[in-house]
Every structure is written in structure tokens, then in C-alpha cells.
Amino acid sequence: MMGNFILAPVFIHLLIAIFQLIAWRKTVTQRILSVGGALAALVTAILLFREVYLHGTFTVNASNWKAPSALFL
């Protein structure tokens, strides 16, 4: 049900950091991106918390390996 949404907090921060590097000398733009990214990460964390609370633990298998040799993220 969740798919790769469990990885969203990592990618949100990564993309915001890339956009801030693009806006190197524009401090107002960087501040707006920072606040927007923090709000997006907060909303994502709340949604993930809700899903874990309702359905239990989520895992993502890296490279579709089966347990016990799987890498869990």
C-alpha cells in the first residue's frame, strides 16, 4: 500500500538541498525553500506515523531480495 513512500523523508531533504544549491546567493529564496521543505517533511512524517500507527511496521526490501538476506530500509 505504501510503496516507496517510506523513503520520501530522505528524498524531500535531498531535493530541497539541491534546490538551495541552485539558488546559491539568493538568501530569501533559500529561506522559503527551507521552510517549505521543513513543512513538507513534517507532513510526510505525520502521514507515515499515521500509517504505522494504523497498520504496523513498514519495510522496503532493497533489490527485491527475500529475507533473511534482504537489506531493509
Biotite code that builds the C-alpha atoms (Angstrom):
import biotite.structure as struc

atoms = struc.array([
    struc.Atom([0.000, 0.000, 0.000], chain_id="A", res_id=1, res_name="MET", atom_name="CA", element="C"),
    struc.Atom([2.730, 2.472, 0.914], chain_id="A", res_id=2, res_name="MET", atom_name="CA", element="C"),
    struc.Atom([5.148, 1.551, -1.867], chain_id="A", res_id=3, res_name="GLY", atom_name="CA", element="C"),
    struc.Atom([8.262, 3.691, -1.733], chain_id="A", res_id=4, res_name="ASN", atom_name="CA", element="C"),
    struc.Atom([6.564, 6.465, 0.235], chain_id="A", res_id=5, res_name="PHE", atom_name="CA", element="C"),
    struc.Atom([8.595, 5.310, 3.221], chain_id="A", res_id=6, res_name="ILE", atom_name="CA", element="C"),
    struc.Atom([11.676, 6.816, 1.508], chain_id="A", res_id=7, res_name="LEU", atom_name="CA", element="C"),
    struc.Atom([10.023, 10.216, 0.982], chain_id="A", res_id=8, res_name="ALA", atom_name="CA", element="C"),
    struc.Atom([11.575, 11.985, 4.019], chain_id="A", res_id=9, res_name="PRO", atom_name="CA", element="C"),
    struc.Atom([15.069, 11.278, 2.716], chain_id="A", res_id=10, res_name="VAL", atom_name="CA", element="C"),
    struc.Atom([14.308, 12.443, -0.802], chain_id="A", res_id=11, res_name="PHE", atom_name="CA", element="C"),
    struc.Atom([12.457, 15.578, 0.324], chain_id="A", res_id=12, res_name="ILE", atom_name="CA", element="C"),
    struc.Atom([15.529, 16.824, 2.171], chain_id="A", res_id=13, res_name="HIS", atom_name="CA", element="C"),
    struc.Atom([17.815, 15.799, -0.686], chain_id="A", res_id=14, res_name="LEU", atom_name="CA", element="C"),
    struc.Atom([15.775, 17.689, -3.278], chain_id="A", res_id=15, res_name="LEU", atom_name="CA", element="C"),
    struc.Atom([15.468, 20.779, -1.093], chain_id="A", res_id=16, res_name="ILE", atom_name="CA", element="C"),
    struc.Atom([19.245, 20.790, -0.607], chain_id="A", res_id=17, res_name="ALA", atom_name="CA", element="C"),
    struc.Atom([19.768, 20.575, -4.381], chain_id="A", res_id=18, res_name="ILE", atom_name="CA", element="C"),
    struc.Atom([17.340, 23.448, -4.990], chain_id="A", res_id=19, res_name="PHE", atom_name="CA", element="C"),
    struc.Atom([19.092, 25.527, -2.341], chain_id="A", res_id=20, res_name="GLN", atom_name="CA", element="C"),
    struc.Atom([22.402, 24.950, -4.088], chain_id="A", res_id=21, res_name="LEU", atom_name="CA", element="C"),
    struc.Atom([20.838, 26.146, -7.329], chain_id="A", res_id=22, res_name="ILE", atom_name="CA", element="C"),
    struc.Atom([19.714, 29.340, -5.555], chain_id="A", res_id=23, res_name="ALA", atom_name="CA", element="C"),
    struc.Atom([23.224, 29.897, -4.189], chain_id="A", res_id=24, res_name="TRP", atom_name="CA", element="C"),
    struc.Atom([23.272, 33.658, -3.499], chain_id="A", res_id=25, res_name="ARG", atom_name="CA", element="C"),
    struc.Atom([19.531, 34.214, -3.160], chain_id="A", res_id=26, res_name="LYS", atom_name="CA", element="C"),
    struc.Atom([19.043, 34.047, 0.592], chain_id="A", res_id=27, res_name="THR", atom_name="CA", element="C"),
    struc.Atom([15.327, 34.859, 0.533], chain_id="A", res_id=28, res_name="VAL", atom_name="CA", element="C"),
    struc.Atom([14.710, 32.014, -1.918], chain_id="A", res_id=29, res_name="THR", atom_name="CA", element="C"),
    struc.Atom([16.790, 29.677, 0.221], chain_id="A", res_id=30, res_name="GLN", atom_name="CA", element="C"),
    struc.Atom([14.779, 30.593, 3.308], chain_id="A", res_id=31, res_name="ARG", atom_name="CA", element="C"),
    struc.Atom([11.492, 29.976, 1.507], chain_id="A", res_id=32, res_name="ILE", atom_name="CA", element="C"),
    struc.Atom([12.764, 26.633, 0.213], chain_id="A", res_id=33, res_name="LEU", atom_name="CA", element="C"),
    struc.Atom([13.974, 25.698, 3.685], chain_id="A", res_id=34, res_name="SER", atom_name="CA", element="C"),
    struc.Atom([10.654, 26.474, 5.360], chain_id="A", res_id=35, res_name="VAL", atom_name="CA", element="C"),
    struc.Atom([8.702, 24.767, 2.568], chain_id="A", res_id=36, res_name="GLY", atom_name="CA", element="C"),
    struc.Atom([10.906, 21.690, 2.768], chain_id="A", res_id=37, res_name="GLY", atom_name="CA", element="C"),
    struc.Atom([10.554, 21.532, 6.528], chain_id="A", res_id=38, res_name="ALA", atom_name="CA", element="C"),
    struc.Atom([6.765, 21.740, 6.235], chain_id="A", res_id=39, res_name="LEU", atom_name="CA", element="C"),
    struc.Atom([6.723, 19.063, 3.523], chain_id="A", res_id=40, res_name="ALA", atom_name="CA", element="C"),
    struc.Atom([8.904, 16.812, 5.687], chain_id="A", res_id=41, res_name="ALA", atom_name="CA", element="C"),
    struc.Atom([6.633, 17.408, 8.684], chain_id="A", res_id=42, res_name="LEU", atom_name="CA", element="C"),
    struc.Atom([3.515, 16.492, 6.699], chain_id="A", res_id=43, res_name="VAL", atom_name="CA", element="C"),
    struc.Atom([5.255, 13.398, 5.333], chain_id="A", res_id=44, res_name="THR", atom_name="CA", element="C"),
    struc.Atom([6.365, 12.348, 8.819], chain_id="A", res_id=45, res_name="ALA", atom_name="CA", element="C"),
    struc.Atom([2.827, 12.770, 10.162], chain_id="A", res_id=46, res_name="ILE", atom_name="CA", element="C"),
    struc.Atom([1.390, 10.691, 7.304], chain_id="A", res_id=47, res_name="LEU", atom_name="CA", element="C"),
    struc.Atom([3.991, 7.959, 7.852], chain_id="A", res_id=48, res_name="LEU", atom_name="CA", element="C"),
    struc.Atom([3.326, 7.969, 11.592], chain_id="A", res_id=49, res_name="PHE", atom_name="CA", element="C"),
    struc.Atom([-0.400, 7.607, 10.919], chain_id="A", res_id=50, res_name="ARG", atom_name="CA", element="C"),
    struc.Atom([0.149, 4.656, 8.576], chain_id="A", res_id=51, res_name="GLU", atom_name="CA", element="C"),
    struc.Atom([2.467, 2.898, 11.028], chain_id="A", res_id=52, res_name="VAL", atom_name="CA", element="C"),
    struc.Atom([0.025, 3.522, 13.861], chain_id="A", res_id=53, res_name="TYR", atom_name="CA", element="C"),
    struc.Atom([-2.876, 2.056, 11.866], chain_id="A", res_id=54, res_name="LEU", atom_name="CA", element="C"),
    struc.Atom([-1.137, -0.805, 10.028], chain_id="A", res_id=55, res_name="HIS", atom_name="CA", element="C"),
    struc.Atom([2.073, -1.625, 11.909], chain_id="A", res_id=56, res_name="GLY", atom_name="CA", element="C"),
    struc.Atom([5.690, -1.641, 10.784], chain_id="A", res_id=57, res_name="THR", atom_name="CA", element="C"),
    struc.Atom([6.592, -0.961, 7.135], chain_id="A", res_id=58, res_name="PHE", atom_name="CA", element="C"),
    struc.Atom([9.686, -2.215, 5.360], chain_id="A", res_id=59, res_name="THR", atom_name="CA", element="C"),
    struc.Atom([11.149, -1.756, 1.894], chain_id="A", res_id=60, res_name="VAL", atom_name="CA", element="C"),
    struc.Atom([13.291, -4.550, 0.515], chain_id="A", res_id=61, res_name="ASN", atom_name="CA", element="C"),
    struc.Atom([16.308, -3.303, -1.404], chain_id="A", res_id=62, res_name="ALA", atom_name="CA", element="C"),
    struc.Atom([16.735, -5.037, -4.789], chain_id="A", res_id=63, res_name="SER", atom_name="CA", element="C"),
    struc.Atom([13.726, -7.281, -4.100], chain_id="A", res_id=64, res_name="ASN", atom_name="CA", element="C"),
    struc.Atom([15.856, -9.703, -2.093], chain_id="A", res_id=65, res_name="TRP", atom_name="CA", element="C"),
    struc.Atom([13.946, -12.078, 0.137], chain_id="A", res_id=66, res_name="LYS", atom_name="CA", element="C"),
    struc.Atom([14.652, -12.428, 3.861], chain_id="A", res_id=67, res_name="ALA", atom_name="CA", element="C"),
    struc.Atom([16.985, -13.378, 5.609], chain_id="A", res_id=68, res_name="PRO", atom_name="CA", element="C"),
    struc.Atom([19.493, -11.928, 3.142], chain_id="A", res_id=69, res_name="SER", atom_name="CA", element="C"),
    struc.Atom([17.415, -8.804, 2.493], chain_id="A", res_id=70, res_name="ALA", atom_name="CA", element="C"),
    struc.Atom([18.503, -5.245, 3.186], chain_id="A", res_id=71, res_name="LEU", atom_name="CA", element="C"),
    struc.Atom([15.731, -3.415, 4.972], chain_id="A", res_id=72, res_name="PHE", atom_name="CA", element="C"),
    struc.Atom([15.383, 0.375, 4.743], chain_id="A", res_id=73, res_name="LEU", atom_name="CA", element="C"),
])
